[in-house]
Amino acid sequence: MGVTPVKIVAFEGPDGPHLGVIVDGQVADGQVAEGRVADAQVADVSAVGVDLAAVLAGPGLRALASAAGSAPRLPLAGLTLRAPVARPPKLLAIGLNYADHVAESGREPPQHQLWFNKQSTCVIGPGAPIEVPRESEQVDYEGELGIVIGRRCRRVPAARAREVVAGWVIVNDVSVRDWQYRSPTFTMGKSWDTHGPMGPWMVTDDELDDPHDLRIRTTVNGELRQDGTTADMLFDCWQMIEHLSTAFTLEPGDVISTGTPAGVGAARRPPAWLRAGDTVRIEIDGIGALENPVVDAPDPRPIGLVD
């Protein structure tokens, strides 16, 4: 099988995005290795693909690991990392899933799971800038644990939900609060371009003994803002998968963001919105750290329009 997948990383190669496996602090570059993929010899592992969602849906992590076994090693520190899943088929997030966050929001604990979607075009990777749009000054952070789905599935009971998990990532559910609260649905406040940082890599599921016993810390410019634990979730990861898959099919590469603990900027007095020059860092035990700078959005220019 070659290298056992532990951390799957997406990074910028000389010819575009690559996928690799982190081994002893280095990256085995799956895109330039020779290997056997789905029982067929390939000249190089570009046949595996550079999209983790496609890998999960096709040859799978074992094929990527096998390919990486003969790959050259690259220093991790010298690479520009990308989001592990560049364009999730679905990016779903739960609201008010930590009791302390519910309390700081002045709400009652939900009786049912509250879900919204973030458009997949909001996804960026580690180190990429979060943009503060000119249309709002109420840009907020939310450090969250993300689930990456590894198998196409429907009506998954909570007792078997872990069987469909490929791995775990860190998600920053960046939120434009005034746009979020002006509508009964949250999509417009949650989906701005650059407002879905994800990374720094995907830790495969077998590396986390218990995803419900992880510390989450968020800092802004080194100041601790959030310090919680996934043990405080109101609805756990397996309940989330059961609930969502009751209604619709989950697909390989879907990302489920599992809620945020207390300490968001909107709850501080006065509110502590993100500003250009800030740096947001989210750390989750067993996964790593996701860090992104904050910048003012550039002057808007219509995309795809002609005179």
Secondary structure, DSSP 4 states (H G I P E B T S, - for coil): --SPPSEEEEEEETTEEEEEEEETTEEEETTS--EEETTEEESSGGGT-S-HHHHHHTT-HHHHHHHHTTSPEEEGGG--EE-SSSS-S-EEEEES-BHHHHHHTT-PPPSS-EEEE--GGGEE-TTPPEEE-TT-S-EE--EEEEEEE-S-BSS--GGGGGGGEEEEEEEE--EEHHHHHTSSS-HHHH--TT-EEEEEEEEEGGG-S-TTS-EEEEEETTEEEEEEEGGGBSS-HHHHHHHHHHHS-B-TT-EEE----S--GGGSSS-----TT-EEEEEETTTEEEEEEEEEPPPP--SS---
